[in-house]
Amino acid sequence: MKARFIAFALVAALFALPVLAQDIPIGDDVWDTVGGGATDVTLTSGQWRALCGVSVPDTAVQLKGFNLAGQGTGDTVVARLNHASLPADGDVADVNIQLKALSMVNDGSHPCSPLTLRVREDGSIQQIGTMTIVRTSSAGGTFSANVPVSAIIRAVDSSGNVVGSTPVNGVLGDDSASPWSYQPPTTGAPKVTPWYPGVDPITRKPVRVCRRGNKILPARHCYWPPPKCGVVVVADPVPVDSETDAAVAQPVTAEPCSVEAEPVGTKVD
């Protein structure tokens, strides 16, 4: 009991430290992808042909996140590879970043329907990008980022067999500023870190972050911080745009967070 009290006191002391003394450490940023038309990628006619043999012009497909095992509702992980020192308002720090994990599926119909399109990070080493962090006040500040992405899109049938695949490579990013906060969002659980990207430092509310880029053709990825707790138990969403998908792929939020699951039964090439 005494040890537990000491541990709690140490965590409380960390959050009681003056903001001036808190650097932003190396770590991973976990995000929930926003669907409903907010995230998409345009594939060339050749890429569609590689996926399922269909002949169509360049066509966009809408995407949504599918949770990663061990990340609650999170489907995207970006690693910050350097710590950032921001001792005063107006200070700026550039840190290296790298895509660590990515998991998305199609959000609605597409030229290869009823096949499911699944997007995962390429197994090869991802290139290094840059995040610029600005401290605007003692509450937090803004950041911008350019994230190199090497991904594989796979078309999967109802039995989990991969019908076709195509690589997608490019850089998602721009100079638009997104907020970050030293304090956790009111809807999120505190971490032992003074860094909460995608959180308004004044209202402490989650904010949607969108990055755009050109992978030969346009792409857009919108995301926001995961909720406080997400227990996600989902069956294999095959096909995603089927009439039964809503019944078998419903996220469930509960306390405490303890169970996460990925699609099962997929035969990945």
Backbone bond lengths (Angstrom), bond angles and torsions (degrees), N, CA, C in turn:
res aa  C-N    CA-C-N  psi(-1)  N-CA   C-N-CA  omega(-1)  CA-C   N-CA-C  phi
1 M - - - 1.467 - - 1.526 110.16 -
2 K 1.358 115.02 -41.64 1.452 119.52 -179.83 1.522 110.91 -63.75
3 A 1.359 116.24 -42.03 1.467 120.31 179.72 1.514 111.05 -62.40
4 R 1.336 116.64 -39.81 1.461 120.86 179.68 1.522 110.36 -63.78
5 F 1.343 116.48 -39.85 1.463 120.40 179.48 1.522 110.66 -64.67
6 I 1.357 116.20 -40.80 1.462 119.97 -179.54 1.523 110.52 -64.14
7 A 1.352 116.31 -42.22 1.466 120.20 179.04 1.516 110.94 -61.93
8 F 1.333 116.70 -42.67 1.464 120.47 178.69 1.518 110.48 -63.25
9 A 1.335 115.98 -39.74 1.461 120.01 -179.39 1.521 111.31 -64.79
10 L 1.339 116.72 -37.01 1.461 120.03 178.82 1.518 111.59 -64.86
11 V 1.347 116.47 -43.46 1.462 120.09 177.89 1.519 110.43 -63.46
12 A 1.335 116.63 -43.41 1.463 120.51 179.22 1.522 110.65 -61.92
13 A 1.332 115.93 -38.66 1.461 119.25 179.58 1.516 111.57 -65.60
14 L 1.341 116.79 -35.89 1.461 120.15 178.64 1.513 111.21 -60.65
15 F 1.337 116.40 -46.17 1.460 119.55 -178.54 1.526 111.90 -73.26
16 A 1.340 116.73 -16.03 1.460 120.19 178.39 1.520 112.10 -86.61
17 L 1.335 117.80 -10.46 1.459 120.66 179.81 1.523 110.99 -61.48
18 P 1.308 117.77 146.26 1.463 119.16 174.91 1.515 110.08 -58.45
19 V 1.330 116.90 141.19 1.455 121.03 -178.55 1.520 111.21 -58.73
20 L 1.333 116.99 -30.60 1.456 120.52 -178.51 1.521 111.95 -59.29
21 A 1.338 117.70 -28.27 1.454 120.96 -174.81 1.516 112.68 -89.81
22 Q 1.303 117.60 -3.71 1.449 120.90 -173.55 1.525 111.69 -99.22
23 D 1.321 115.93 107.55 1.452 120.79 170.99 1.520 108.86 -81.90
24 I 1.330 116.12 163.44 1.464 121.19 177.09 1.517 107.39 -94.85
25 P 1.331 118.26 115.74 1.461 120.75 -173.96 1.525 112.62 -81.11
26 I 1.325 115.26 169.25 1.461 121.24 170.40 1.528 108.53 -60.44
27 G 1.340 117.04 143.01 1.460 118.91 179.21 1.513 112.14 176.90
28 D 1.326 115.22 -178.97 1.464 122.50 -179.66 1.523 110.75 -105.89
29 D 1.323 116.11 139.09 1.463 122.18 173.04 1.523 108.27 -105.28
30 V 1.330 115.96 122.26 1.462 122.23 -179.39 1.522 108.81 -105.01
31 W 1.337 116.17 133.97 1.461 121.47 -175.43 1.520 111.72 -129.43
32 D 1.332 115.51 153.30 1.462 123.29 169.02 1.527 108.16 -102.57
33 T 1.324 117.22 121.61 1.463 120.68 177.40 1.522 110.55 -70.63
34 V 1.318 116.37 139.45 1.461 122.46 178.10 1.526 108.89 -93.31
35 G 1.334 117.18 123.77 1.457 121.91 177.60 1.515 111.04 -95.06
36 G 1.322 116.42 -147.50 1.454 120.60 177.38 1.510 114.24 66.19
37 G 1.345 117.40 30.08 1.458 120.43 179.31 1.512 114.53 96.05
38 A 1.353 118.06 -3.71 1.459 120.80 -178.12 1.521 112.88 -84.76
39 T 1.336 117.47 -18.25 1.462 121.69 -178.09 1.523 109.37 -127.95
40 D 1.323 117.54 128.33 1.461 119.86 -178.62 1.519 110.63 -158.21
41 V 1.320 115.37 164.99 1.455 121.93 174.62 1.521 107.92 -144.03
42 T 1.315 116.38 140.37 1.461 121.25 176.66 1.521 108.91 -95.78
43 L 1.334 116.13 125.33 1.456 122.06 179.09 1.524 109.75 -105.33
44 T 1.315 116.11 145.46 1.458 120.74 179.27 1.525 110.08 -74.47
45 S 1.318 115.63 165.58 1.462 119.72 177.43 1.523 110.59 -59.51
46 G 1.341 116.81 -36.24 1.458 120.42 178.32 1.515 112.83 -65.93
47 Q 1.332 116.65 -36.57 1.463 119.72 178.29 1.523 111.36 -68.29
48 W 1.337 116.94 -39.63 1.466 119.49 176.87 1.523 110.37 -63.98
49 R 1.317 116.26 -38.22 1.467 120.01 178.67 1.532 110.34 -64.06
50 A 1.325 116.60 -38.88 1.465 120.25 179.36 1.526 111.79 -68.37
51 L 1.328 116.54 -30.05 1.458 120.07 -178.49 1.523 112.49 -74.05
52 C 1.338 116.48 -45.49 1.470 117.52 -173.52 1.520 113.89 -147.54
53 G 1.336 118.28 8.73 1.454 120.75 177.26 1.507 115.35 80.59
54 V 1.327 117.98 6.64 1.454 121.36 -177.48 1.532 110.13 -81.25
55 S 1.329 116.64 149.62 1.467 121.69 176.87 1.522 109.09 -107.81
56 V 1.319 116.70 104.79 1.463 122.90 -179.71 1.521 108.20 -140.71
57 P 1.326 117.85 159.59 1.471 119.66 173.94 1.529 110.06 -72.67
58 D 1.328 116.57 177.11 1.461 120.42 175.57 1.525 108.83 -53.83
59 T 1.330 116.87 127.38 1.462 121.20 -172.66 1.520 110.04 -140.66
60 A 1.332 116.53 138.15 1.462 121.75 177.54 1.521 110.33 -84.78
61 V 1.326 115.87 148.13 1.459 122.33 173.90 1.522 108.04 -125.76
62 Q 1.326 116.85 133.26 1.450 121.09 177.38 1.523 109.38 -81.61
63 L 1.334 115.38 145.75 1.454 121.60 -176.16 1.519 111.11 -127.88
64 K 1.323 115.56 158.57 1.458 122.48 172.59 1.525 107.83 -142.62
65 G 1.325 116.43 161.07 1.451 120.03 -177.57 1.514 112.69 -77.09
66 F 1.339 115.38 152.02 1.461 121.54 170.39 1.520 106.65 -131.74
67 N 1.338 116.17 122.38 1.457 121.70 -166.50 1.528 114.08 -55.26
68 L 1.326 114.32 145.32 1.456 122.65 175.06 1.519 109.68 -90.17
69 A 1.318 117.67 141.96 1.459 121.60 177.77 1.527 110.06 -58.32
70 G 1.318 116.09 132.31 1.451 121.29 178.67 1.505 115.21 84.42
71 Q 1.351 118.73 0.63 1.462 121.87 -176.58 1.521 112.57 -118.71
72 G 1.328 118.46 20.66 1.457 119.33 -178.42 1.513 110.47 61.03
73 T 1.323 116.92 -123.87 1.464 120.78 177.66 1.521 112.42 -88.04
74 G 1.335 117.59 -3.51 1.460 121.33 -175.94 1.516 113.27 -66.14
75 D 1.337 116.29 140.82 1.462 121.54 179.82 1.525 112.95 -126.99
76 T 1.323 117.28 -6.26 1.462 121.74 -178.92 1.523 108.85 -136.41
77 V 1.335 116.82 131.84 1.462 121.06 178.80 1.527 108.79 -128.27
78 V 1.321 115.71 125.05 1.464 122.10 176.81 1.524 108.05 -119.42
79 A 1.320 116.99 127.24 1.459 121.72 -178.29 1.522 110.84 -91.73
80 R 1.344 116.06 132.15 1.464 121.66 170.06 1.524 107.24 -92.40
81 L 1.316 117.15 122.19 1.458 121.71 -169.45 1.522 114.01 -96.74
82 N 1.333 117.51 -6.50 1.466 121.46 178.41 1.516 109.16 -134.11
83 H 1.335 116.17 152.76 1.453 118.30 173.77 1.530 108.62 -83.85
84 A 1.325 115.65 156.85 1.465 121.40 -178.36 1.521 109.39 -119.39
85 S 1.318 116.38 127.83 1.454 121.95 177.61 1.522 109.00 -104.75
86 L 1.332 115.92 118.75 1.466 122.16 -177.91 1.527 108.47 -132.62
87 P 1.323 118.24 73.63 1.462 120.75 -174.21 1.522 115.39 -71.16
88 A 1.338 117.89 -18.57 1.465 118.85 -175.44 1.517 110.82 -143.64
89 D 1.335 115.52 158.28 1.462 120.62 176.49 1.529 109.75 -58.42
90 G 1.336 115.86 138.04 1.449 121.19 -178.96 1.515 114.10 92.41
91 D 1.333 117.47 -10.78 1.459 120.30 179.25 1.529 110.75 -70.25
92 V 1.333 115.64 148.34 1.465 122.76 -178.19 1.523 108.91 -128.38
93 A 1.328 116.24 139.32 1.463 121.19 176.93 1.521 109.36 -133.84
94 D 1.320 116.42 134.74 1.462 122.21 174.00 1.523 108.57 -104.98
95 V 1.328 116.47 127.17 1.460 120.80 179.40 1.526 109.39 -125.76
96 N 1.314 116.09 149.72 1.456 121.07 175.18 1.527 110.01 -78.29
97 I 1.329 116.05 141.88 1.458 120.97 178.31 1.524 108.93 -132.44
98 Q 1.340 115.17 159.20 1.462 120.34 -178.07 1.524 109.39 -152.01
99 L 1.328 116.29 131.82 1.461 120.25 175.13 1.522 109.17 -62.05
100 K 1.324 115.91 129.53 1.464 121.37 -177.60 1.523 111.79 -107.67
101 A 1.321 116.56 -38.42 1.468 120.34 -179.61 1.516 109.41 -155.86
102 L 1.342 115.78 148.82 1.461 122.22 -179.03 1.520 108.38 -149.76
103 S 1.332 116.82 133.41 1.467 120.88 -179.96 1.522 109.10 -146.98
104 M 1.341 116.11 107.88 1.458 121.16 178.32 1.522 109.64 -137.32
105 V 1.330 115.39 160.27 1.464 122.29 174.52 1.522 107.95 -134.62
106 N 1.340 116.02 165.21 1.465 118.38 179.33 1.524 110.74 -65.55
107 D 1.311 115.47 147.94 1.463 122.66 -179.88 1.523 107.73 -115.69
108 G 1.329 116.63 83.31 1.455 121.25 -176.58 1.518 111.30 109.68
109 S 1.328 115.85 -174.25 1.463 121.17 -175.88 1.527 111.19 -76.07
110 H 1.333 115.12 165.52 1.461 122.28 -177.36 1.527 107.66 -162.04
111 P 1.341 119.05 173.05 1.468 120.45 -176.17 1.526 115.15 -59.14
112 C 1.334 118.26 -22.69 1.466 120.64 179.90 1.528 112.64 -98.27
113 S 1.331 118.92 7.67 1.467 120.90 178.11 1.528 109.46 -56.91
114 P 1.365 118.52 143.50 1.466 126.85 10.48 1.525 115.10 -90.14
115 L 1.322 118.71 14.11 1.459 119.98 176.59 1.525 110.15 -63.47
116 T 1.316 116.30 150.29 1.455 122.15 175.34 1.523 109.49 -92.60
117 L 1.311 116.85 133.91 1.465 121.42 174.80 1.523 108.76 -98.61
118 R 1.312 116.09 125.83 1.458 121.17 179.52 1.516 109.42 -120.06
119 V 1.312 115.50 132.77 1.463 121.94 -177.47 1.525 108.32 -112.99
120 R 1.325 116.35 124.23 1.460 121.74 175.54 1.524 109.07 -134.25
121 E 1.321 115.17 158.12 1.458 119.21 176.38 1.523 109.96 -63.32
122 D 1.320 116.31 146.68 1.461 121.24 175.16 1.525 108.15 -66.94
123 G 1.321 116.49 141.45 1.455 120.10 -179.00 1.514 114.01 -67.51
124 S 1.322 117.33 -16.10 1.463 120.14 178.12 1.524 110.03 -72.95
125 I 1.325 116.25 167.41 1.462 120.30 -179.11 1.525 110.22 -66.02
126 Q 1.316 116.20 130.68 1.459 121.49 178.64 1.531 109.93 -77.93
127 Q 1.323 116.36 147.23 1.454 120.64 178.38 1.528 110.68 -71.39
128 I 1.312 115.76 162.82 1.460 122.43 -178.26 1.523 110.09 -92.25
129 G 1.330 116.00 133.95 1.452 122.20 175.04 1.515 110.59 -115.30
130 T 1.324 116.48 -170.92 1.461 121.49 -176.84 1.520 111.24 -131.66
131 M 1.323 115.22 137.38 1.465 122.28 171.50 1.527 108.16 -117.06
132 T 1.319 116.14 130.37 1.460 121.63 176.03 1.519 108.74 -105.38
133 I 1.330 116.27 120.25 1.464 122.42 -177.10 1.524 108.84 -110.92
134 V 1.320 116.46 128.54 1.463 122.60 -179.90 1.521 108.90 -119.80
135 R 1.318 116.49 130.12 1.464 120.43 172.74 1.519 108.25 -92.89
136 T 1.323 116.73 119.38 1.460 120.86 -179.04 1.522 112.87 -103.37
137 S 1.345 116.79 -18.96 1.465 120.74 179.57 1.518 108.64 -160.65
138 S 1.320 116.02 177.18 1.460 120.31 178.31 1.519 112.02 -69.36
139 A 1.339 117.19 -9.84 1.463 121.02 179.64 1.521 112.72 -91.40
140 G 1.346 117.43 -22.67 1.463 120.01 -177.52 1.511 111.20 156.98
141 G 1.331 116.27 -142.22 1.455 118.89 -178.07 1.507 112.77 178.81
142 T 1.335 116.18 -141.85 1.462 121.21 -178.00 1.530 109.51 -132.39
143 F 1.330 115.05 162.23 1.456 120.05 174.33 1.519 109.49 -145.85
144 S 1.313 115.63 154.31 1.461 122.54 171.42 1.518 106.94 -133.33
145 A 1.328 116.81 158.81 1.459 118.72 -174.81 1.516 111.48 -153.08
146 N 1.319 115.26 148.95 1.455 123.31 170.07 1.523 107.10 -122.26
147 V 1.332 115.94 114.70 1.459 121.57 -172.27 1.528 110.37 -112.86
148 P 1.325 119.00 108.86 1.465 119.94 173.38 1.530 109.85 -66.48
149 V 1.317 116.15 136.65 1.465 121.27 -177.70 1.526 109.68 -128.27
150 S 1.319 115.63 126.05 1.464 122.16 169.46 1.522 106.36 -120.46
151 A 1.332 116.15 111.64 1.461 120.62 -174.18 1.522 110.59 -130.38
152 I 1.320 114.85 162.69 1.455 122.51 174.70 1.526 108.09 -121.33
153 I 1.319 116.76 127.12 1.463 121.36 173.38 1.522 107.62 -101.50
154 R 1.335 116.28 128.22 1.461 121.68 179.72 1.520 109.93 -118.93
155 A 1.315 116.44 138.99 1.462 122.34 172.77 1.525 107.39 -97.15
156 V 1.339 115.87 123.48 1.463 121.48 -172.81 1.522 109.87 -121.37
157 D 1.344 116.65 136.13 1.466 119.55 179.77 1.525 110.86 -87.48
158 S 1.334 116.43 -178.09 1.459 121.42 -174.48 1.520 113.39 -67.81
159 S 1.340 117.33 -14.19 1.464 121.24 177.48 1.526 112.22 -96.25
160 G 1.314 116.64 0.92 1.451 120.54 -179.24 1.505 114.46 87.59
161 N 1.328 117.43 8.19 1.459 121.12 179.09 1.526 111.03 -83.26
162 V 1.327 116.56 136.67 1.459 121.40 177.27 1.522 109.11 -79.30
163 V 1.338 115.98 117.48 1.462 122.09 -178.49 1.524 111.02 -85.20
164 G 1.316 116.64 -38.52 1.457 121.66 -179.80 1.516 110.14 -163.68
165 S 1.322 116.73 166.85 1.462 120.48 179.77 1.520 109.81 -151.67
166 T 1.326 115.16 159.93 1.458 120.47 177.87 1.522 109.18 -152.07
167 P 1.327 118.85 140.61 1.461 120.98 176.73 1.526 111.37 -80.32
168 V 1.321 115.75 150.62 1.464 122.33 175.15 1.526 106.91 -133.55
169 N 1.315 116.97 121.88 1.459 120.93 -176.87 1.524 110.60 -132.97
170 G 1.313 116.15 145.34 1.452 120.22 177.80 1.510 110.86 167.97
171 V 1.314 116.34 -166.08 1.458 122.22 179.87 1.516 108.60 -125.55
172 L 1.334 116.00 124.04 1.457 121.40 173.66 1.516 107.83 -98.11
173 G 1.305 116.59 120.34 1.446 117.54 179.14 1.510 112.78 165.12
174 D 1.306 114.41 160.69 1.458 122.40 176.90 1.518 107.12 -160.86
175 D 1.303 116.83 -175.34 1.459 120.83 -178.18 1.523 113.03 -96.38
176 S 1.334 117.43 9.78 1.462 119.40 179.75 1.525 110.17 -67.88
177 A 1.330 116.48 141.86 1.463 121.95 -175.65 1.522 110.86 -91.35
178 S 1.322 115.51 133.06 1.460 122.66 175.20 1.524 108.23 -119.02
179 P 1.331 118.39 151.16 1.464 119.88 -174.27 1.532 113.71 -81.15
180 W 1.314 115.76 155.48 1.460 122.07 167.20 1.518 108.33 -140.95
181 S 1.332 116.31 157.68 1.458 121.73 -175.45 1.528 110.64 -132.03
182 Y 1.348 115.95 147.66 1.461 120.19 171.78 1.526 110.85 -73.23
183 Q 1.326 116.27 -24.92 1.456 121.39 -176.27 1.524 110.52 -105.93
184 P 1.346 117.86 151.68 1.471 120.81 -179.02 1.514 111.49 -68.86
185 P 1.338 117.16 157.83 1.467 119.75 175.55 1.516 110.48 -66.41
186 T 1.308 115.95 155.08 1.465 119.88 179.57 1.515 111.48 -63.65
187 T 1.338 117.47 -21.72 1.462 121.58 179.78 1.521 111.95 -99.79
188 G 1.335 118.11 7.21 1.455 120.75 -175.55 1.512 112.45 -122.72
189 A 1.319 115.80 159.32 1.455 121.56 178.49 1.528 109.98 -85.09
190 P 1.351 117.93 138.92 1.461 120.07 179.22 1.521 111.58 -68.09
191 K 1.350 115.47 146.79 1.453 122.06 175.16 1.522 107.54 -115.71
192 V 1.325 116.25 165.39 1.460 119.13 177.07 1.530 108.28 -82.90
193 T 1.305 115.28 64.23 1.462 122.19 179.80 1.525 108.35 -162.16
194 P 1.326 118.53 145.05 1.466 120.88 178.71 1.522 112.37 -92.97
195 W 1.317 118.77 32.71 1.470 122.06 -173.22 1.515 109.90 -131.93
196 Y 1.340 116.10 114.41 1.464 121.80 178.24 1.527 108.49 -131.50
197 P 1.341 117.74 88.49 1.466 120.94 179.88 1.517 111.30 -71.17
198 G 1.335 115.85 148.19 1.453 119.62 -179.16 1.512 113.18 76.33
199 V 1.327 116.91 20.49 1.469 122.03 178.25 1.524 108.34 -124.76
200 D 1.325 116.81 126.96 1.462 121.18 177.73 1.532 108.97 -66.01
201 P 1.333 119.20 122.77 1.463 120.21 -175.81 1.524 113.97 -68.89
202 I 1.317 117.91 -18.79 1.464 120.63 -179.87 1.526 111.10 -89.61
203 T 1.329 116.35 -52.66 1.467 120.02 -178.08 1.520 112.62 -86.65
204 R 1.345 116.74 -18.79 1.467 123.40 -176.55 1.527 111.14 59.06
205 K 1.323 114.77 35.44 1.464 121.37 175.81 1.534 109.44 -105.13
206 P 1.349 117.62 145.35 1.467 119.99 176.04 1.525 111.15 -62.91
207 V 1.320 116.57 144.19 1.458 123.02 -178.70 1.529 108.67 -127.83
208 R 1.325 116.47 136.11 1.458 119.96 178.15 1.522 110.59 -71.23
209 V 1.322 115.94 132.99 1.460 123.29 178.75 1.524 108.09 -111.95
210 C 1.323 117.56 131.68 1.464 121.18 179.02 1.524 109.98 -124.99
211 R 1.328 115.88 133.56 1.456 122.31 175.15 1.521 108.69 -121.90
212 R 1.310 115.97 136.67 1.463 121.39 -178.89 1.520 109.66 -119.56
213 G 1.301 115.52 154.67 1.453 119.62 178.84 1.507 110.63 -164.77
214 N 1.300 116.48 -179.29 1.459 122.69 178.09 1.522 109.36 -125.50
215 K 1.314 115.50 114.62 1.464 121.33 174.21 1.523 105.78 -101.27
216 I 1.287 117.45 62.36 1.462 126.12 -164.27 1.528 107.84 73.56
217 L 1.337 116.36 -51.75 1.462 122.29 175.19 1.528 108.37 -115.33
218 P 1.338 118.19 164.61 1.465 120.18 -173.25 1.527 114.04 -62.57
219 A 1.340 114.39 151.32 1.457 122.50 173.46 1.520 107.84 -145.48
220 R 1.323 115.63 154.88 1.464 120.78 -179.74 1.520 108.26 -148.24
221 H 1.337 116.55 134.77 1.458 121.83 179.14 1.520 108.20 -131.74
222 C 1.327 116.60 115.85 1.458 122.14 176.91 1.526 108.93 -111.49
223 Y 1.326 116.24 141.05 1.461 120.25 -176.32 1.521 109.16 -156.81
224 W 1.342 115.33 166.42 1.458 120.96 174.88 1.515 109.46 -149.39
225 P 1.354 118.12 171.07 1.463 119.99 -176.94 1.523 111.26 -64.48
226 P 1.343 117.78 146.26 1.464 120.43 175.98 1.521 110.49 -62.97
227 P 1.335 117.72 156.24 1.465 120.57 177.06 1.519 110.84 -68.80
228 K 1.318 115.95 174.78 1.461 121.82 -177.77 1.509 111.96 -55.38
229 C 1.310 116.41 -41.87 1.448 120.13 -177.79 1.506 109.37 -145.84
230 G 1.315 116.75 135.71 1.454 119.65 178.57 1.503 111.50 -142.86
231 V 1.317 117.12 105.85 1.447 121.54 173.27 1.506 106.69 -96.78
232 V 1.314 117.57 111.23 1.453 121.44 -172.88 1.515 109.26 -114.21
233 V 1.322 116.64 113.10 1.451 121.92 177.02 1.509 106.88 -120.76
234 V 1.318 117.57 109.27 1.451 120.97 -173.99 1.511 110.79 -133.20
235 A 1.318 116.02 144.92 1.453 120.55 172.92 1.517 108.99 -84.32
236 D 1.320 116.76 171.25 1.459 121.92 -179.79 1.524 110.10 -61.42
237 P 1.346 119.27 116.86 1.466 121.14 -176.30 1.527 111.60 -80.99
238 V 1.331 117.47 75.22 1.464 121.35 -176.48 1.510 109.97 -126.66
239 P 1.319 120.22 119.23 1.467 124.13 -12.67 1.514 110.51 -81.12
240 V 1.315 117.70 154.78 1.454 121.48 -176.02 1.515 111.64 -61.91
241 D 1.338 116.97 -36.41 1.454 119.65 -175.48 1.522 112.24 -95.84
242 S 1.336 117.92 23.23 1.456 120.05 177.61 1.514 110.59 -81.68
243 E 1.319 116.42 168.08 1.453 120.87 -179.82 1.523 111.43 -70.54
244 T 1.337 117.20 -22.27 1.456 120.21 -177.52 1.514 113.22 -91.35
245 D 1.334 117.04 -5.92 1.460 119.63 -174.71 1.516 112.54 -58.17
246 A 1.333 116.92 -41.71 1.455 119.84 -178.12 1.521 111.20 -62.15
247 A 1.325 116.79 -27.93 1.453 120.05 -177.16 1.521 112.31 -81.47
248 V 1.331 118.12 -28.02 1.455 119.51 -173.65 1.519 113.78 -107.82
249 A 1.304 118.66 -4.02 1.464 119.73 -176.66 1.516 111.53 -130.83
250 Q 1.330 116.43 44.80 1.448 120.65 179.70 1.523 110.41 -90.69
251 P 1.351 118.65 122.76 1.459 119.22 174.37 1.522 110.37 -70.02
252 V 1.329 116.61 145.88 1.453 121.94 179.54 1.514 107.87 -124.67
253 T 1.320 117.15 125.70 1.454 121.25 179.53 1.515 109.43 -104.42
254 A 1.329 116.57 130.95 1.454 120.83 -178.11 1.519 108.78 -155.86
255 E 1.339 117.05 169.77 1.450 122.33 174.91 1.522 108.41 -113.99
256 P 1.331 120.66 141.35 1.453 125.02 -7.02 1.513 111.55 -85.50
257 C 1.331 116.90 167.89 1.458 119.99 177.22 1.522 108.73 -75.60
258 S 1.295 116.70 122.35 1.457 117.63 -178.51 1.513 113.90 -149.37
259 V 1.329 118.51 -18.94 1.457 120.49 -173.95 1.514 110.14 -125.63
260 E 1.306 116.45 126.53 1.451 121.48 172.30 1.516 107.61 -134.65
261 A 1.306 117.69 150.38 1.460 120.19 -179.63 1.508 110.81 -147.07
262 E 1.324 116.52 144.87 1.457 123.60 174.47 1.521 108.89 -96.37
263 P 1.335 117.56 173.79 1.455 119.28 172.92 1.525 109.76 -58.42
264 V 1.311 116.69 142.49 1.456 120.32 179.54 1.518 109.62 -112.21
265 G 1.310 116.04 156.26 1.453 120.75 174.30 1.509 115.12 84.03
266 T 1.319 118.30 5.04 1.465 120.39 -179.34 1.520 110.44 -80.45
267 K 1.311 116.23 130.12 1.457 121.05 177.78 1.525 107.89 -98.60
268 V 1.320 116.18 98.19 1.464 121.52 -175.39 1.514 109.65 -87.89
269 D 1.353 114.98 134.31 1.459 117.54 179.63 1.516 111.25 -74.52
